[in-house]
């Protein structure tokens, strides 16, 4: 199997959190969320390298004294969007990897991922021609609405999955998809879909949620207290 290189885009400003400190640098029990996330992946033998992509003006790593594994490199290559950040990171590490190596991308503020979840994801996706993502089936009824917040129709719930990370695709495929996408894809999978390919979906976990709002920090505390990270 080709090597797996993880990219953690950590350049976001977390405007919806209402805090001057981006959520990935929030502190829990002496470590930042970003450090917790990095440590989960660095412990896995299937992950060969880790790239953390930071905002170009970010100083939190230094001021907070963040510590990472020997697998990890930090680059101040954040772009105006998440996809720009990932693409910038790809272009930096390109010289050190093979075109058919796997690129895995994981959100800096998605702390609920586990080693077993990642290992299973890699096993499921490793032989896929396109790549894939973690996701969970929609549990609630899904309504499509118009601009006036009126329901237009009800979606078929058994066909709706909620995307998570990690997401994993071949280096050359992902780079080409991101460069050719018109606009800003919401995730790597959308860029791959836009070039006519069909990523595989692997069932994730409800605990693997992305910290977005202040109340999510309470859920994160419960995860950290119940883990051995």
C-alpha positions as a Python dict, from the first residue, in 0.01 Angstrom:
ca = {
    (1, 'X'): (0, 0, 0),
    (2, 'X'): (117, 353, -77),
    (3, 'X'): (206, 585, 211),
    (4, 'X'): (-57, 793, 388),
    (5, 'X'): (13, 1161, 451),
    (6, 'X'): (-222, 1348, 682),
    (7, 'X'): (-305, 1717, 642),
    (8, 'X'): (-474, 1902, 927),
    (9, 'X'): (-602, 2243, 805),
    (10, 'X'): (-579, 2458, 1118),
    (11, 'X'): (-593, 2809, 973),
    (12, 'X'): (-954, 2892, 1059),
    (13, 'X'): (-1049, 3186, 1279),
    (14, 'X'): (-1359, 3017, 1436),
    (15, 'X'): (-1583, 3324, 1398),
    (16, 'X'): (-1893, 3133, 1511),
    (17, 'X'): (-1734, 3050, 1847),
    (18, 'X'): (-1736, 3412, 1960),
    (19, 'X'): (-1386, 3385, 2107),
    (20, 'X'): (-1058, 3557, 2014),
    (21, 'X'): (-888, 3217, 2037),
    (22, 'X'): (-959, 2982, 1742),
    (23, 'X'): (-1130, 2664, 1863),
    (24, 'X'): (-839, 2439, 1762),
    (25, 'X'): (-627, 2619, 2023),
    (26, 'X'): (-884, 2593, 2305),
    (27, 'X'): (-724, 2436, 2611),
    (28, 'X'): (-844, 2118, 2778),
    (29, 'X'): (-653, 1966, 3068),
    (30, 'X'): (-324, 2123, 2967),
    (31, 'X'): (-339, 2052, 2593),
    (32, 'X'): (-500, 2224, 2299),
    (33, 'X'): (-762, 2051, 2087),
    (34, 'X'): (-515, 2054, 1799),
    (35, 'X'): (-259, 1866, 2011),
    (36, 'X'): (-519, 1605, 2107),
    (37, 'X'): (-615, 1554, 1742),
    (38, 'X'): (-254, 1530, 1624),
    (39, 'X'): (-168, 1278, 1895),
    (40, 'X'): (-448, 1042, 1788),
    (41, 'X'): (-307, 1021, 1435),
    (42, 'X'): (62, 1027, 1526),
    (43, 'X'): (15, 712, 1735),
    (44, 'X'): (-94, 516, 1427),
    (45, 'X'): (163, 325, 1223),
    (46, 'X'): (-48, 364, 906),
    (47, 'X'): (10, 741, 912),
    (48, 'X'): (352, 824, 766),
    (49, 'X'): (362, 1202, 792),
    (50, 'X'): (148, 1480, 935),
    (51, 'X'): (127, 1835, 801),
    (52, 'X'): (-45, 2105, 1006),
    (53, 'X'): (-142, 2402, 790),
    (54, 'X'): (-160, 2722, 995),
    (55, 'X'): (-272, 3078, 935),
    (56, 'X'): (18, 3286, 806),
    (57, 'X'): (-10, 3528, 1100),
    (58, 'X'): (-90, 3268, 1366),
    (59, 'X'): (119, 3279, 1685),
    (60, 'X'): (-76, 3043, 1911),
    (61, 'X'): (156, 2745, 1854),
    (62, 'X'): (448, 2939, 1997),
    (63, 'X'): (265, 3126, 2273),
    (64, 'X'): (90, 2814, 2402),
    (65, 'X'): (398, 2594, 2373),
    (66, 'X'): (223, 2327, 2167),
    (67, 'X'): (408, 1995, 2136),
    (68, 'X'): (377, 1754, 1843),
    (69, 'X'): (531, 1425, 1733),
    (70, 'X'): (835, 1377, 1512),
    (71, 'X'): (601, 1284, 1226),
    (72, 'X'): (459, 1635, 1221),
    (73, 'X'): (564, 1946, 1031),
    (74, 'X'): (410, 2292, 1065),
    (75, 'X'): (360, 2525, 770),
    (76, 'X'): (214, 2875, 776),
    (77, 'X'): (29, 2826, 449),
    (78, 'X'): (-333, 2904, 534),
    (79, 'X'): (-545, 3038, 251),
    (80, 'X'): (-870, 3234, 239),
    (81, 'X'): (-1071, 2910, 240),
    (82, 'X'): (-1025, 2559, 374),
    (83, 'X'): (-971, 2423, 22),
    (84, 'X'): (-704, 2688, -46),
    (85, 'X'): (-528, 2584, 274),
    (86, 'X'): (-531, 2215, 178),
    (87, 'X'): (-410, 2294, -175),
    (88, 'X'): (-130, 2515, -42),
    (89, 'X'): (-20, 2231, 186),
    (90, 'X'): (-28, 1982, -101),
    (91, 'X'): (197, 2203, -310),
    (92, 'X'): (448, 2235, -24),
    (93, 'X'): (476, 1861, 48),
    (94, 'X'): (459, 1752, -319),
    (95, 'X'): (836, 1718, -354),
    (96, 'X'): (851, 1468, -68),
    (97, 'X'): (578, 1223, -171),
    (98, 'X'): (472, 1002, -460),
    (99, 'X'): (185, 1101, -688),
    (100, 'X'): (-12, 788, -598),
    (101, 'X'): (37, 824, -223),
    (102, 'X'): (-276, 878, -19),
    (103, 'X'): (-362, 1219, 122),
    (104, 'X'): (-581, 1209, 431),
    (105, 'X'): (-742, 1531, 553),
    (106, 'X'): (-890, 1576, 899),
    (107, 'X'): (-1051, 1878, 1066),
    (108, 'X'): (-843, 2039, 1341),
    (109, 'X'): (-1153, 2071, 1560),
    (110, 'X'): (-1292, 1718, 1520),
    (111, 'X'): (-1171, 1552, 1838),
    (112, 'X'): (-1402, 1250, 1855),
    (113, 'X'): (-1215, 1041, 1599),
    (114, 'X'): (-1051, 727, 1741),
    (115, 'X'): (-764, 502, 1640),
    (116, 'X'): (-1002, 214, 1568),
    (117, 'X'): (-1222, 438, 1355),
    (118, 'X'): (-921, 554, 1151),
    (119, 'X'): (-780, 204, 1109),
    (120, 'X'): (-1114, 71, 989),
    (121, 'X'): (-1150, 366, 751),
    (122, 'X'): (-808, 298, 599),
    (123, 'X'): (-889, -72, 553),
    (124, 'X'): (-1216, 11, 378),
    (125, 'X'): (-1074, 278, 147),
    (126, 'X'): (-725, 143, 70),
    (127, 'X'): (-841, -66, -228),
    (128, 'X'): (-1091, 186, -365),
    (129, 'X'): (-1001, 343, -700),
    (130, 'X'): (-1123, 687, -595),
    (131, 'X'): (-1095, 716, -216),
    (132, 'X'): (-1355, 793, 44),
    (133, 'X'): (-1482, 968, 352),
    (134, 'X'): (-1622, 895, 695),
    (135, 'X'): (-1990, 985, 730),
    (136, 'X'): (-2296, 900, 936),
    (137, 'X'): (-2650, 828, 814),
    (138, 'X'): (-2902, 1106, 873),
    (139, 'X'): (-3114, 1018, 1177),
    (140, 'X'): (-3370, 1296, 1144),
    (141, 'X'): (-3614, 1365, 864),
    (142, 'X'): (-3445, 1595, 611),
    (143, 'X'): (-3639, 1884, 457),
    (144, 'X'): (-3537, 2087, 153),
    (145, 'X'): (-3641, 2453, 188),
    (146, 'X'): (-3639, 2762, -33),
    (147, 'X'): (-3502, 3108, 38),
    (148, 'X'): (-3816, 3198, 233),
    (149, 'X'): (-3773, 2904, 470),
    (150, 'X'): (-4067, 2718, 318),
    (151, 'X'): (-4045, 2341, 282),
    (152, 'X'): (-4029, 2235, -81),
    (153, 'X'): (-4015, 1859, -21),
    (154, 'X'): (-3884, 1585, 205),
    (155, 'X'): (-3563, 1409, 108),
    (156, 'X'): (-3526, 1032, 114),
    (157, 'X'): (-3352, 993, 447),
    (158, 'X'): (-3196, 657, 363),
    (159, 'X'): (-3000, 830, 85),
    (160, 'X'): (-2867, 1112, 306),
    (161, 'X'): (-2535, 1085, 491),
    (162, 'X'): (-2362, 1359, 692),
    (163, 'X'): (-1999, 1398, 590),
    (164, 'X'): (-1718, 1384, 844),
    (165, 'X'): (-1342, 1361, 831),
    (166, 'X'): (-1097, 1205, 775),
    (167, 'X'): (-1134, 1200, 398),
    (168, 'X'): (-871, 1026, 186),
    (169, 'X'): (-778, 1047, -182),
    (170, 'X'): (-472, 997, -402),
    (171, 'X'): (-238, 1296, -407),
    (172, 'X'): (-254, 1361, -781),
    (173, 'X'): (-631, 1316, -794),
    (174, 'X'): (-699, 1548, -501),
    (175, 'X'): (-463, 1819, -619),
    (176, 'X'): (-613, 1823, -968),
    (177, 'X'): (-968, 1825, -829),
    (178, 'X'): (-903, 2117, -595),
    (179, 'X'): (-725, 2320, -863),
    (180, 'X'): (-1003, 2270, -1117),
    (181, 'X'): (-1298, 2333, -883),
    (182, 'X'): (-1498, 2646, -964),
    (183, 'X'): (-1543, 2822, -632),
    (184, 'X'): (-1473, 2675, -289),
    (185, 'X'): (-1574, 2315, -216),
    (186, 'X'): (-1705, 2253, 135),
    (187, 'X'): (-1483, 1947, 166),
    (188, 'X'): (-1237, 1741, -37),
    (189, 'X'): (-1507, 1498, -148),
    (190, 'X'): (-1706, 1773, -321),
    (191, 'X'): (-1404, 1858, -534),
    (192, 'X'): (-1360, 1490, -627),
    (193, 'X'): (-1731, 1460, -709),
    (194, 'X'): (-1706, 1765, -936),
    (195, 'X'): (-1468, 1581, -1170),
    (196, 'X'): (-1719, 1300, -1210),
    (197, 'X'): (-1590, 1050, -955),
    (198, 'X'): (-1776, 870, -675),
    (199, 'X'): (-1602, 853, -335),
    (200, 'X'): (-1678, 565, -102),
    (201, 'X'): (-1867, 628, 223),
    (202, 'X'): (-1748, 453, 539),
    (203, 'X'): (-1965, 472, 849),
    (204, 'X'): (-1822, 706, 1110),
    (205, 'X'): (-1934, 792, 1463),
    (206, 'X'): (-2168, 1050, 1615),
    (207, 'X'): (-1885, 1133, 1858),
    (208, 'X'): (-1675, 1245, 1562),
    (209, 'X'): (-1848, 1583, 1545),
    (210, 'X'): (-1687, 1912, 1449),
    (211, 'X'): (-1664, 2181, 1716),
    (212, 'X'): (-1852, 2477, 1572),
    (213, 'X'): (-2047, 2652, 1848),
    (214, 'X'): (-1963, 2726, 2215),
    (215, 'X'): (-2199, 2454, 2340),
    (216, 'X'): (-1993, 2196, 2150),
    (217, 'X'): (-1710, 2252, 2397),
    (218, 'X'): (-1922, 2089, 2669),
    (219, 'X'): (-1952, 1776, 2454),
    (220, 'X'): (-1577, 1783, 2392),
    (221, 'X'): (-1509, 1795, 2766),
    (222, 'X'): (-1712, 1479, 2813),
    (223, 'X'): (-1510, 1307, 2539),
    (224, 'X'): (-1177, 1409, 2688),
    (225, 'X'): (-1278, 1307, 3041),
    (226, 'X'): (-1385, 966, 2914),
    (227, 'X'): (-1073, 901, 2706),
    (228, 'X'): (-715, 809, 2781),
    (229, 'X'): (-565, 1065, 2543),
}
